[in-house]
Amino acid sequence: MKQLNITFIGGGNMCEALVSGLINAGHHGSQITVSDVSVPRLETLASAYKVNTTNDNIAAVKEADVIVLAVKPQTMHDVLAHMGTSIPEDATVVSIAAGVGIDKMKQAAKRPNLNFVRVMPNTPALLGAGMSVLFSQASQEHQDRAEYILAASGATAWVNEERLLHAVTAVSGSGPAYFFLLAETLTAAGVTLGLPKALAVQLANQTAMGAGRMLAESGREASVLRSQVTSPGGTTQAAIDMMYECDLPLAVRKAVQAAAKRSKELG
């Protein structure tokens, strides 16, 4: 896998997260190419990771074993229409764009037999702590190539129905923002109660990290961990009761449903 020539179309944050993961996993920068319209961005990536750069998508894909489409959903059609006929027949084409289905991408590229893998990653990949969910009907070789790239930046899982990626997008793709909002709100509440802002930020951030590690490492479900820290009649119970009184669970469910709906609309 370390011999694969990998091209990224789009040099944004998710591209950088995946490139960084690959470099840290031992993939040589000389075998990675990034194509983007921003020259300053390309200069930054070339300096940081010693990768090849270009602003010519067609040139970038011609010799690629794997092509990662790291562009916005709204521009996916135009990108594929422009370079579709230049993609090698045996290349693996990995899309990390929300909502855009494989059939639509094949139509845009005018290449019904391209080997597509759809992935929904998330931004903690920037720290090697991402969660990426993949779907493909391509051969195992192409699935393995895609997993190799995503696993370098965090955990991976597969779904066997493409439609489930809308739910994945709503839960984990957009999910970091939900936790950031909670931390932001918790910080503001601490300040309102008289804490210095720097201390409130530290308390919220460290608590989020610790709770996240407990979820990931304890082997216990969230409901069990919550009950273990919630003493009857105590301070945590008072806070949880107020959250239920304000119907926080309903707000979260509606938010996730809204994200899934938007994912479908983007397709």
N, C-alpha and C positions, 0 to 999 in steps of 0.2 A: 504493500500500500504506500510506503514511503517513496516509491518511485513514480507515483502518479503525477501527471501534470494537471494542476488544478487552477482554473480561471474563475475569478469572481467578477461578475458584472454588477457594478455598484460598489462604492468604497466607503459606505457609511459605518455606523457603530457596530452593527451585527457582522458586517464583513470583517471589521477589525477584530472583533471578539473571536471569530472562527479562525482567522489568520493567526492570531496570537496563540490560540490553543494548538493549532497545527505545528507552529514553530516550537512551542514548548514540548510537544510530543515527539520532536525530532525530524519533522518534515522540513526539508531544506528550502529556504526562501527562493532559491533559483528555480524551483519547480512550481512556484506560485506566481500567478499574474493577476493584477487587479486593473480593471478598466473603469474609468470614471470621467465625468465631464470636468471635474474640478482639478486643475493642475496643482494648486496648493495642497489639496487633500492627497493626491498621488505622491507628492514630494514628502509629505509627512509619513505615509505608509512605507515608502521606499527607504526612508532614513531609519525608521523604527525597526523594520522587519527584513530589510534587504530583499524585498520582493521585486519582481518585474512590474512595470506599470505602463499603461497606454491609455489613450482616449479613443481608441479604435476598437469597438466591440468585435467587428468581423475578424480583424487580425488576432484579437485575443483568444477567440474560440477555435481557430482553425486546427491547432495542434493539441487541444485540450483533451484529457481523458475524462475529466469531471468539470462541469460548468455549474457554478453556483449563482443563481439569479437572486441577487440581493437588492432588488429594486422595489419601489412602491407598487402596490397593486394597480394603481391608476395608470402607471406607465408600462405595465407588463406587456400589453398587446403590442404597443409600438416597438418596444425593444425586440420582441420575438419576430415581429413582422420584418424588421430591418435585417436581422442576422440569422434568421431561422435556416435558410438554405445553406449557410456556411458551417453549421454545427456538424461535426463528424458523426457518421452513422452509428458508431459503437460508443459514443460518449454517454456518460451519465449526466442528466440534467436535473439539478437539485433546485427547487424553488422554495424560498423561505418567505414568500409573500402571502399575507393573509387573504383567505377567501377565494383566490383565483384557482379554479379547478383544472385538473390535468387535461380534460377534453378541450377546454377553451384555450389552453396554452398550445396544445398540438395544432388546433385550428389557426391560431395566430401565427405560428411558425410555418404552417403549411407542410407539416412533417408528421403524419399520423403514426409513424413507427418509432418516434423518438422515445428514449428510455427515461421517463420522468419519475422523480421522487419528490413528493411534497413533504415539507417539514414545517412545523410550527415550533420555533425556538423561543427563548425569552432572554431579557437583557442580563440576568445574572451570569450568562455565558461570558460576559466581560471579565468576570472573576474566576472563570472555570467552574462555576456553580450553576450552570444553566440547566433547564429542563427542555428537551427537544422530543417531539412526538412526530413520527414518520408514517407515511403511507405510500405504497407503490404496488403496481402490478407488473413491474419490470422483473427481470430475472434476479436470482440471488446475488449474482456478481454486482449488479448495479445497486441493490439494496445494501450490500456490504460496503461498497464505496461510500455511499451516503452516510452510513452509520459511522464509518471511520472518521469522517470530517466532523460530525456533530459530537461524537463521544469524546473528542479532544477538548471540548469545552463544557462538559457536564454529563448529566444522566440522559439516557435515551429510552424511549418506549415506542412500540408500534401499535397502530390500529388497523383493523382489517376492513374498515369501511371508510371511504373518503369523507362522507358526510359528518363523521365524528370529529373531524378537524375543526369544525365550527365551534363545537363545545370545548375542544382543547384550547382553541384561541381565546375563548371567553374565560376559561379557568386559569390556565398557566401562561398563555401568551400575553394577555393583558393583566394577569394576576399580580405581578410585582407592583403595579401602580396602586392596587387596592391596599397592599400592605404599607406602601409609602404614604398613602392618604391617612391610614390609621396612625402611623408614626407622627405625621404632621399634626393631626388632631390631638393626639396624646401630648405632644410637646406644647401645643397652644394651651391645653387644659392645665398643664403644670405651671406655665407662666402665669395664667390667671390666678392660680392658687398661691403665687408669690415666689416661685422658683426662678432663679436667674436663667435666662434663655439657654446659655451654654450647658448648664447642668440638666435642664429639661430635655435638651437634644440628646445629651449623653445617656440619660436614663431611658428615653424612648428607644434609641438606636440599640443600646446594649441589650435591653429587654427583648427587642425584636430578634436580635441575633441569637440570644440564648434560647428563646422559645422555639425559634426555627430549628436549632440544633436538637432540641428535645423531640420535636416532631419527627425529624429525620433519623435520629439515632437511638431513640428509646425503644422503638418497636411497639409503642402504644398509640392507640387512636387519639385524635384530638379531643374527643369527648371525654375520654378517660383522664387525660392530662388535665383538662379543665376541671373536672370534678375533684381531682386530687389537690388542686391548689385553692379550691373554693370551700372554705370552712363554713358550715351552717351558721348563719347569724353574724358572720364576720364582714370585713370591709370588702373583700372580693365579691361576696354574695350580694352586698348592697349594689355594687357596680353592675354585676351581671343582671340583677333584677331590673335595674333601670334600662339597660340595653334591650331587654326583652319588652319592657313597657313601651319603649320607643320603636319597637319592631325592627331592630337591626337585622335579624335573620331575613326578614322579608325584603328589606332594602338590598341586601347582598344578592339574594336570588334574582330580584328584578334587574340589578346591575349586570349580572352574568348573562341573563336572558337578552338584555339589550346589546351586549357585546356579541353574542352569538348571532343575533339578528343582523347586526351590522356586517359581520363576517360574510353572511349569506348574500347581503346586498352588494358587497365588493366583488363577488364572483359573477 
